[in-house]
Amino acid sequence: MDFYEYDADVYPDPQCPLHVGLCEIGGDPDCRYLHWHEAVEFLYCLEGSGTAVSDTLHIPLKQGEMAVINPNRLHTFYSDCFCRYYCLLASPSIWDLPEARSRPFISDPEAGRQLLGIVREMEEQKPFYQTETRARLARLWVYLCRSFPEENGGKGSSAGKQLEMVKAVISYIRRNFSRTLTVEELCREVSFSRSYVCHTFKQVTGQSLVEYINYVRCHNARSLLRTGKYNVSECAEQSGFRNLSYFSRLYKRQMGTPPSAHILAEG
């Protein structure tokens, strides 16, 4: 899955719009970058440890613990050492329930048991597994919202308005990174002052606006390089870089290897 904020086409079965993935991470710079989507996301730690970020919360997870990312929350999950975990993405269309939110950190054996049961259903795909999976997921969501309701979603708060501004900036960058972008243009787009936008964006994401733009561009260039269809210069230009030597230096700093390494790795 990519790091974009939009709901990608990640559901292999339209009759059961649920994505289940067994993931391993450790020191990956991609994991530091925030995104959001309509789906509810469940992160269940199997081994090691990691940190789930949901809006302004940083949630340490270890084996047997779960993070619940409610819809449209700025979030990411990273580990400075190693973490093996299940990631479940559930489309809102999978259940017909009143709007509710769960507490983001769950350390509860029953919740873990229910989630692992859903994973088994998806992996084994026995007859009628779609129906059983939807039922189990609804039971898990009701259990979480009853037992661990979110106390305050932050709607209308100052923090909530800041997060919406940051999401608007990120969306604009993702749509326009391939052309010249200025901080002044981004500030005009969200109708806030330069000092407010720069300070708030750095506070929420841990990155300056320029750092974030450059990362998005390098990430896109890496995706293009891995296709094997373009040379380094073409990937740089299509990703918004106009100076090849600057791109090469920045890419190596951001991705840990020179651009040519990804072409060779895929060749």
C-alpha positions in Angstrom: 0.0 0.0 0.0 1.1 3.5 -0.8 1.4 6.3 1.7 -1.3 8.5 0.0 -4.3 9.7 2.0 -6.9 8.5 -0.5 -8.7 5.2 -0.2 -6.8 3.1 -2.8 -8.2 0.1 -4.4 -6.9 -2.3 -1.8 -9.9 -4.6 -1.4 -9.4 -7.8 -3.4 -13.0 -8.9 -2.8 -15.7 -6.2 -3.4 -18.2 -8.4 -1.5 -16.0 -8.1 1.6 -14.1 -4.7 1.5 -11.5 -5.6 4.0 -7.8 -5.6 3.5 -5.6 -7.8 5.8 -1.8 -7.6 5.6 1.0 -9.2 7.6 3.7 -6.5 7.8 7.2 -6.1 9.1 8.9 -2.7 9.6 12.0 -1.4 11.2 13.6 2.0 10.6 11.8 2.6 7.3 11.6 6.4 6.6 8.4 5.9 4.6 6.6 5.0 7.8 7.2 8.5 9.3 4.9 10.2 6.9 1.3 10.9 7.9 -1.7 9.9 5.7 -5.5 9.3 6.2 -8.4 7.5 4.7 -12.1 6.7 5.2 -11.4 3.2 6.3 -11.1 2.1 10.0 -7.5 0.7 10.5 -6.6 -1.9 13.1 -2.9 -2.5 13.9 -2.1 -5.6 16.0 1.4 -6.1 17.2 2.6 -9.7 17.0 6.3 -9.3 17.7 8.7 -6.4 18.6 7.3 -3.0 19.2 6.2 0.1 17.3 4.5 3.5 17.7 1.1 4.3 16.2 0.4 8.0 15.6 -3.2 9.1 15.4 -3.6 12.9 15.0 -1.5 14.3 17.9 -1.4 11.0 19.9 1.7 8.8 19.9 0.7 5.2 21.0 3.5 2.7 21.9 2.5 -0.8 21.0 4.1 -4.1 22.1 3.1 -7.8 21.5 -0.6 -8.4 22.0 -1.6 -4.7 21.9 -3.8 -3.0 19.3 -4.1 0.5 17.9 -7.4 1.6 16.3 -7.2 4.4 13.8 -10.6 5.9 13.4 -11.7 7.3 10.0 -10.0 10.4 8.6 -7.4 10.6 11.3 -3.9 11.7 10.3 -1.8 8.6 11.2 1.2 6.4 10.6 2.9 3.5 12.2 6.7 3.2 12.7 9.3 1.2 14.5 12.9 2.3 15.2 13.9 -1.3 15.7 11.6 -4.1 14.5 7.8 -4.8 14.5 5.8 -7.6 13.0 2.1 -6.8 12.9 -1.3 -7.3 11.3 -2.8 -4.4 9.5 -6.6 -4.5 8.8 -8.3 -1.8 6.8 -12.1 -2.0 6.8 -14.2 0.1 4.5 -17.2 2.0 6.1 -19.4 0.1 3.6 -18.7 -3.2 5.3 -21.0 -2.5 8.2 -24.3 -0.7 8.8 -23.7 0.8 12.3 -24.4 4.2 13.8 -21.3 6.5 13.8 -19.1 5.6 16.7 -15.4 5.8 17.6 -13.2 3.5 19.6 -10.4 4.5 21.9 -7.1 4.4 19.9 -5.1 2.2 22.3 -6.4 -1.3 23.2 -4.6 -3.7 25.4 -7.4 -6.3 25.8 -7.1 -10.1 25.2 -10.7 -10.4 24.0 -10.3 -7.7 21.4 -7.1 -9.4 20.2 -8.9 -12.8 20.0 -11.7 -11.3 17.9 -9.3 -9.6 15.6 -7.2 -12.7 15.0 -10.4 -14.6 14.3 -11.1 -12.2 11.5 -7.6 -12.7 10.1 -8.1 -16.5 10.1 -11.4 -16.2 8.2 -9.8 -14.0 5.6 -6.8 -16.3 5.2 -8.7 -19.6 5.1 -11.6 -18.4 3.0 -13.9 -21.2 3.9 -17.4 -21.3 2.4 -19.4 -18.1 3.3 -16.3 -16.5 4.7 -17.4 -13.1 3.5 -20.6 -13.2 5.6 -18.8 -14.5 8.6 -16.1 -11.9 8.3 -18.6 -9.1 8.1 -20.4 -10.4 11.1 -17.2 -10.8 13.1 -16.0 -7.3 12.2 -19.3 -5.8 13.3 -19.1 -7.7 16.6 -15.5 -6.4 17.1 -16.5 -2.8 16.4 -19.5 -3.0 18.7 -17.3 -4.5 21.4 -14.6 -1.8 21.1 -17.1 1.1 21.0 -19.0 -0.2 24.0 -16.0 -1.3 26.1 -13.5 1.4 25.0 -15.4 4.4 23.6 -13.4 7.4 22.5 -13.9 10.1 25.1 -13.3 13.1 22.9 -12.9 13.2 19.1 -11.7 16.8 19.1 -14.3 18.1 16.7 -14.3 21.9 16.6 -11.3 22.2 18.8 -8.2 24.3 18.0 -6.2 21.1 17.5 -8.9 19.7 15.2 -8.8 22.8 13.0 -5.0 22.7 12.9 -5.1 19.0 11.7 -7.7 19.9 9.0 -5.3 22.7 7.8 -2.4 20.3 7.7 -4.5 17.7 5.7 -5.4 20.4 3.2 -1.8 21.3 2.7 -0.7 17.7 2.3 -3.5 17.1 -0.3 -2.4 20.1 -2.3 1.2 19.0 -2.2 0.3 15.5 -3.4 -1.7 16.9 -6.3 0.9 19.4 -7.4 4.4 18.2 -6.4 5.5 17.6 -10.0 5.5 21.4 -10.7 7.1 24.3 -9.0 5.6 24.9 -5.5 6.2 27.7 -3.1 5.4 28.1 0.6 3.5 31.3 -0.3 1.3 29.4 -2.7 0.5 26.7 -0.1 -0.4 29.4 2.4 -2.7 31.1 0.0 -4.4 27.8 -0.7 -5.4 27.3 3.0 -5.8 31.0 3.7 -3.5 31.2 6.7 -0.3 33.2 7.3 3.1 31.8 6.4 4.2 31.8 10.1 1.1 29.9 11.2 1.2 27.3 8.4 4.9 26.6 8.7 4.8 26.4 12.5 1.7 24.2 12.6 2.8 21.9 9.8 6.2 21.3 11.5 4.5 20.8 14.9 2.1 18.1 13.5 4.2 16.3 11.0 7.7 16.8 12.4 8.8 18.0 8.9 9.0 21.4 7.4 7.0 22.2 4.3 10.1 22.1 2.0 11.2 18.8 3.6 7.8 17.2 3.0 7.6 18.4 -0.6 11.0 17.0 -1.3 10.2 13.7 0.3 7.0 13.3 -1.8 9.0 14.1 -4.9 11.7 11.6 -4.0 9.1 8.9 -3.2 7.5 9.5 -6.6 10.9 9.3 -8.3 11.6 6.0 -6.6 8.3 4.6 -7.9 9.2 5.7 -11.4 12.7 4.3 -11.2 11.4 0.9 -10.1 9.3 0.6 -13.2 12.4 0.5 -15.4 10.7 2.7 -18.0 12.6 6.0 -17.3 16.2 7.0 -16.7 17.2 9.1 -13.7 16.9 12.4 -15.5 13.3 11.6 -16.6 12.3 10.5 -13.2 13.7 13.6 -11.6 11.9 15.9 -14.1 8.5 14.1 -13.7 8.8 14.4 -9.9 9.3 18.1 -9.9 13.1 18.5 -9.8 14.7 20.8 -12.3 18.4 20.3 -11.2 19.7 16.7 -11.6 22.7 17.1 -9.3 20.5 18.5 -6.6 18.0 15.7 -7.1 20.7 13.1 -6.8 22.1 14.5 -3.6 18.7 14.9 -2.0 17.5 11.5 -3.1 20.5 9.8 -1.5 19.9 11.7 1.7 16.2 10.9 1.8 16.2 7.3 0.5 19.7 6.1 1.7 20.9 5.1 -1.8 21.6 7.0 -5.1 18.8 6.9 -7.7 20.7 4.5 -9.9 20.7 1.8 -7.2 16.9 1.4 -7.7 17.2 1.0 -11.4 19.9 -1.6 -11.0 17.9 -3.4 -8.3 14.9 -3.7 -10.6 16.9 -4.6 -13.7 
